[in-house]
Amino acid sequence: SGAASERRMTMVGLLVGLLLVLTLTMLLVGCSVTAFSVELVTPLGSLGNRRHSIFGLAVALPGFAEHPNSLATRFGQATFVVFGFAVMVCHLLTLCVFWCNRIPGRFLAKAATVSRALLAWSALDVVALSMILTLLELQISDFVNVNADQMHLIEKILRRTIPAGTKGLACKVFLGPGTYVLLGTALLHYIVSYPIMTLFDQAAAEYRKAKPAHPPVPPVAVFDASSVALPPLEESSGSMSAKAPEL
């Protein structure tokens, strides 16, 4: 029946709205909690452990460069912030505003275009996957190559046996909960966004169809000959002549 269909559509609308809010919440939480931790280990012991979240990494990025305040460093930091999470936040907010029917009809087409661009520029999945691959590469790298003689000397100094295969400087990497939350956020973002973007485009197209066209402007006559009454013709000797109309 019509009431049941309307109730079902209302439930679907509430579910989609909750998914949008959930995606935005997961994004903010995933960027706030620890995404990964790195520990530097040598045969002499650990050199320390550092934990990073996405927000914290964005702030600390210039500190990893040789020239923290150079244009290239700041540009890289801005690129990470914009395409890493800021674009997705803007896209989710745009979809929330559209889903709550708060975008005027005359702005639907422009808002749909902007939303498409934000969806294309959202690179949270690229950030998460590239971060994981980089950390795995760090874990298998040997930054300080120590040969057998050098390792034997270290064993004499420490007076203990060092396990075979120990690296001179190893990087132990641990993925935190933020990484898994961000991966789930990227997946949920694509699942929720594409159906809403389709409705977004349909709403903009329907508004363009329903928008009344401008009425044609009738041509303006410079001179209307039908409004001028001509006097009757008078016969003269051998010729016909007409008086000029008085305007």
C-alpha positions as CSV (number, residue, x, y, z in Angstrom):
1,S,0.0,0.0,0.0
2,G,1.0,3.6,-0.2
3,A,1.4,4.1,3.5
4,A,3.7,1.0,3.7
5,S,5.8,2.2,0.8
6,E,6.1,5.7,2.3
7,R,7.1,4.2,5.6
8,R,9.7,2.0,3.9
9,M,11.1,5.0,2.0
10,T,11.4,6.9,5.3
11,M,13.3,4.1,6.9
12,V,15.7,3.9,4.0
13,G,16.2,7.6,4.2
14,L,17.0,7.5,7.9
15,L,19.3,4.5,7.3
16,V,21.3,6.3,4.6
17,G,21.5,9.5,6.8
18,L,22.8,7.4,9.7
19,L,25.4,5.8,7.4
20,L,26.6,9.2,6.3
21,V,27.0,10.4,9.9
22,L,28.7,7.1,10.7
23,T,31.2,7.5,7.9
24,L,32.0,11.0,8.9
25,T,32.4,9.9,12.6
26,M,34.7,7.0,11.6
27,L,36.8,9.3,9.5
28,L,37.4,11.8,12.4
29,V,38.0,9.0,14.9
30,G,40.3,7.1,12.5
31,C,42.4,10.2,12.0
32,S,42.5,10.9,15.7
33,V,43.6,7.6,17.2
34,T,47.0,5.9,16.7
35,A,47.4,4.7,13.1
36,F,50.9,3.1,13.5
37,S,53.9,3.0,15.8
38,V,57.5,2.7,14.8
39,E,60.4,1.3,17.0
40,L,64.0,1.5,16.1
41,V,66.0,-1.5,17.3
42,T,69.8,-2.2,17.3
43,P,71.8,-5.1,18.7
44,L,72.5,-2.8,21.7
45,G,68.8,-2.3,22.3
46,S,65.8,-0.2,21.4
47,L,66.3,3.4,20.4
48,G,62.7,4.4,21.2
49,N,59.1,4.0,20.1
50,R,57.0,6.7,18.4
51,R,53.2,6.6,17.8
52,H,51.5,8.6,15.1
53,S,47.9,9.4,14.2
54,I,46.9,10.9,10.8
55,F,46.2,14.3,12.4
56,G,49.5,14.1,14.4
57,L,51.4,13.0,11.3
58,A,50.0,15.9,9.3
59,V,51.2,18.4,12.0
60,A,54.6,16.6,12.4
61,L,55.4,16.2,8.7
62,P,57.7,19.3,8.4
63,G,59.8,18.0,11.2
64,F,60.9,15.1,9.0
65,A,62.3,17.4,6.3
66,E,65.7,19.0,6.1
67,H,64.1,22.4,5.6
68,P,60.9,22.4,7.6
69,N,59.7,25.8,6.4
70,S,60.6,25.5,2.8
71,L,57.9,25.9,0.1
72,A,58.2,22.3,-1.0
73,T,57.8,21.0,2.5
74,R,54.8,23.1,3.3
75,F,53.3,22.2,-0.1
76,G,53.7,18.5,0.7
77,Q,52.1,19.0,4.1
78,A,49.1,20.9,2.5
79,T,48.7,18.2,-0.1
80,F,48.6,15.5,2.5
81,V,46.0,17.4,4.6
82,V,43.8,18.4,1.6
83,F,43.7,15.1,-0.3
84,G,44.2,12.9,2.8
85,F,41.1,13.8,4.8
86,A,39.9,17.4,4.2
87,V,38.3,16.7,0.8
88,M,36.4,13.7,2.2
89,V,35.1,15.7,5.1
90,C,33.8,18.3,2.7
91,H,32.3,15.7,0.4
92,L,30.5,13.9,3.3
93,L,29.2,17.3,4.6
94,T,27.9,18.1,1.1
95,L,26.0,14.8,0.9
96,C,24.6,15.3,4.4
97,V,23.2,18.7,3.4
98,F,21.7,17.3,0.2
99,W,20.2,14.3,2.0
100,C,18.5,16.7,4.5
101,N,17.1,18.6,1.6
102,R,18.9,21.8,2.5
103,I,20.2,22.7,-1.0
104,P,18.1,25.1,-3.0
105,G,17.0,23.8,-6.3
106,R,18.8,26.5,-8.3
107,F,22.1,25.3,-6.8
108,L,21.6,21.6,-7.3
109,A,23.5,21.4,-10.6
110,K,26.5,23.3,-9.3
111,A,26.4,21.3,-6.0
112,A,26.3,18.0,-7.8
113,T,29.3,19.0,-9.9
114,V,31.3,20.1,-6.9
115,S,30.3,16.9,-5.1
116,R,31.6,14.8,-8.1
117,A,34.9,16.6,-8.0
118,L,35.2,16.1,-4.2
119,L,34.5,12.4,-4.6
120,A,37.2,12.1,-7.3
121,W,39.7,14.0,-5.3
122,S,39.1,12.1,-2.1
123,A,42.2,10.0,-1.6
124,L,41.9,8.4,1.9
125,D,42.2,4.9,0.4
126,V,45.4,5.9,-1.4
127,V,46.8,7.4,1.8
128,A,45.9,4.3,3.9
129,L,47.3,1.8,1.4
130,S,50.4,3.8,0.6
131,M,51.1,4.2,4.3
132,I,50.8,0.4,4.9
133,L,53.1,-0.4,2.0
134,T,55.7,2.2,3.1
135,L,55.7,0.8,6.7
136,L,56.1,-2.7,5.4
137,E,59.0,-1.6,3.3
138,L,60.6,0.1,6.3
139,Q,60.2,-3.1,8.3
140,I,62.1,-5.3,5.8
141,S,64.8,-2.7,5.2
142,D,68.3,-3.0,6.7
143,F,69.5,0.6,7.3
144,V,72.9,-0.3,8.8
145,N,74.6,-3.4,7.4
146,V,76.7,-5.2,10.0
147,N,79.0,-8.0,8.8
148,A,79.8,-11.1,10.7
149,D,83.1,-9.7,12.2
150,Q,81.4,-6.6,13.4
151,M,78.5,-8.7,14.9
152,H,81.1,-10.9,16.7
153,L,82.8,-7.8,18.1
154,I,79.4,-6.6,19.4
155,E,78.8,-10.0,21.0
156,K,82.1,-9.7,22.9
157,I,81.2,-6.2,24.1
158,L,77.8,-7.2,25.2
159,R,78.9,-10.6,26.5
160,R,75.9,-12.3,25.1
161,T,75.0,-14.1,21.9
162,I,73.1,-12.1,19.2
163,P,70.6,-14.2,17.2
164,A,71.5,-14.8,13.6
165,G,70.0,-12.4,11.1
166,T,69.9,-9.5,13.5
167,K,70.1,-6.2,11.6
168,G,72.3,-3.3,12.5
169,L,69.3,-1.0,12.6
170,A,65.9,-2.5,12.3
171,C,62.5,-0.7,12.1
172,K,59.7,-2.5,13.8
173,V,56.2,-1.4,12.7
174,F,52.9,-1.9,14.4
175,L,49.6,-0.9,12.7
176,G,47.2,0.7,15.2
177,P,43.4,0.8,15.3
178,G,43.3,4.0,13.3
179,T,44.6,2.2,10.2
180,Y,41.8,-0.4,10.2
181,V,39.2,2.3,11.0
182,L,40.4,4.4,8.0
183,L,40.3,1.3,5.7
184,G,36.7,0.6,6.8
185,T,35.9,4.3,6.3
186,A,37.2,4.4,2.8
187,L,35.2,1.3,1.9
188,L,32.0,2.6,3.5
189,H,32.5,6.0,1.8
190,Y,32.4,4.4,-1.6
191,I,29.4,2.2,-0.8
192,V,27.3,5.1,0.5
193,S,28.4,7.8,-1.9
194,Y,27.7,6.4,-5.3
195,P,23.9,5.8,-4.8
196,I,23.5,9.2,-3.2
197,M,25.5,10.8,-6.1
198,T,23.1,9.2,-8.5
199,L,20.1,10.7,-6.7
200,F,22.0,14.0,-6.6
201,D,22.4,14.1,-10.4
202,Q,18.7,13.0,-10.9
203,A,17.5,15.7,-8.6
204,A,19.5,18.3,-10.5
205,A,18.2,17.0,-13.9
206,E,14.6,17.0,-12.7
207,Y,14.9,20.6,-11.5
208,R,16.3,21.7,-14.8
209,K,13.3,20.0,-16.6
210,A,10.7,21.5,-14.2
211,K,12.3,25.0,-14.4
212,P,10.0,27.1,-16.5
213,A,11.6,28.4,-19.7
214,H,11.7,32.1,-20.4
215,P,8.6,33.1,-22.5
216,P,9.5,34.2,-26.0
217,V,9.6,37.9,-26.4
218,P,7.2,39.0,-29.2
219,P,8.9,41.1,-32.0
220,V,8.3,44.8,-31.7
221,A,7.0,46.4,-34.9
222,V,8.7,49.6,-35.8
223,F,5.8,50.7,-38.0
224,D,2.3,49.1,-38.2
225,A,0.8,49.8,-41.6
226,S,-2.5,48.3,-40.7
227,S,-3.2,51.0,-38.1
228,V,-3.1,53.7,-40.8
229,A,-6.4,54.5,-42.6
230,L,-5.8,55.5,-46.2
231,P,-8.2,58.1,-47.7
232,P,-10.3,57.1,-50.8
233,L,-8.7,57.5,-54.2
234,E,-9.9,60.5,-56.3
235,E,-10.0,60.4,-60.0
236,S,-8.3,63.2,-61.8
237,S,-7.9,63.9,-65.5
238,G,-6.4,60.8,-67.0
239,S,-4.6,59.7,-63.9
240,M,-5.2,58.3,-60.4
241,S,-3.6,60.1,-57.5
242,A,-3.8,59.4,-53.7
243,K,-3.2,61.8,-50.9
244,A,-0.4,61.0,-48.6
245,P,-1.7,59.7,-45.3
246,E,-1.5,62.0,-42.4
247,L,0.6,60.5,-39.6
